[in-house]
């Protein structure tokens, strides 16, 4: 067997290909983006696509699974919020071909609006969840997830974090399994979740949890590594690597299947050590479970609740060692380097005008979110994908048309397609009078220039229908739609002043290619 140095995301793509995956759908979002990009570039046996949003991506993959194909859906942690509705329903339906969801959490919020811990989704949706601790395991666990999915007739979530997604390691390469697409069998009781079908499914799922828990104890995904018997550390994911580095002589229970947790192994491990610790990033997910089993545990009382862990943090918490790093003397004199819009960015022209007009700005998720920072300081709210338009309408409902006349909502082209069309319908339907600026830079720029339905190309590089944003806005009832090159700031100021003074919904599409786009 040959091996190769790979990113964790590349290893997942390889694992899906080796597992005989046929269909993969997702929405770009750091730190998960490279998984589908790698599939599209290197493993074209798999039909890969960017969907308009994560909900649609999960539904496409679920449909492929029910039709008999092994399928994959990828997204970052907040993307699973968008896809949560189908997630819970397809937990009940089960699968035909194996169905795996790759979910990338972002401890430290390096590229996200929060640090949520998506292990809770596995518990809430009652789905098996695996968590690799290295790129090598990322490949292995992805393959294993397809097996578990078909073995137990369940969707399986593989949770990674930024450090696993973007770290490199040696990965053994295997051959692609010849997994034929199964026949689709009509079975309404299995796949149509009316209440009469859902209630017995829920009971079956609860009964199955014990079977899956037994599997988690014997599968090798969770394992005890005995060392000294004084201190035992339960850990998972990237935290396992840090524990092994700074506590090489302690006993470790490595959790690779984080739901359901292996009670028998936990009991065996706890009985073999004098003190029990849990080292995990973000929430005390494992810690709370072990405490509920009746054990005294040291965990979040010494391990930080917020942010990423590092070997130094774990070493200080468990061993009392304060690692002193050599820092060059000049480092303290270096100026800060906050992120900023690129020189020549088309969004910058828009924010220049907005700032000049001193407007309230409801922002959204994208490169343009950096408009909140100097020198623009021209964004005042920001929630999640697509929230800008709904929040804009809410402000008008609170303060009346006068508020709308001194406010705008800004949203990118990909984000508008993702989650902005529905709130624009709401704005029209509920008689809002606000102005929306769609900043169309002809790409999904923030996550690395991915294609979207408005670019005219698919993830696989195929020519396709190019969505007309102007026509979409008119179709939902917006009569005033203006398309303008934002570099002409005088014209943009004139148009924007006209639109915010009207007493009806309006949309300005600022259309200019991203400065980094060829």
Secondary structure, 3 states (H helix, E strand, C coil): CCEEEEEHHHHHHHHHHHCCCCEEEECCCCCCCHHHHHHHHHCCCCEEEECCCHHHHHHHHHHHHHCCCCEEEEEEHHHHHHCHHHHHHHHHHCCCCCEEEEEEECCCCCCCCCCCCCHHHHHHHCCEEECCCCHHHHHHHHHHHHHHHHHHCCCEEEEEEHHHHHCEEEEECCCCCCCCCCCCCCCHHHHCCCHHHHHHHHHHHHHHHHHHHHHHHHCCCCEEECCEEEEEEEEEHHHHHHHHHHCCCEEEEEECEEECCCHHHHHHHHHCCCEEEEECCCCCHHHHHHHHCCCCCECCCCCCCCCCCCHHHHHHHHHCCCCCCCCCHHHHHCCCCCCCCCCCCHHHHHHHHHHHHCCEEEECCCHHHHHHCCCCCCCCEECCCCHHHHHHHHHHHHHCHHHHCCEEEEEEHHHHHHHHHHHHHHHHHCCCCCEEEEEECCCECCCCCECCCCCCECCCCCECCCCCHHHHHHHCCCCEEEEECCCCHHHHHHHHHHHHCCCCCEEEEEECCCCCCC
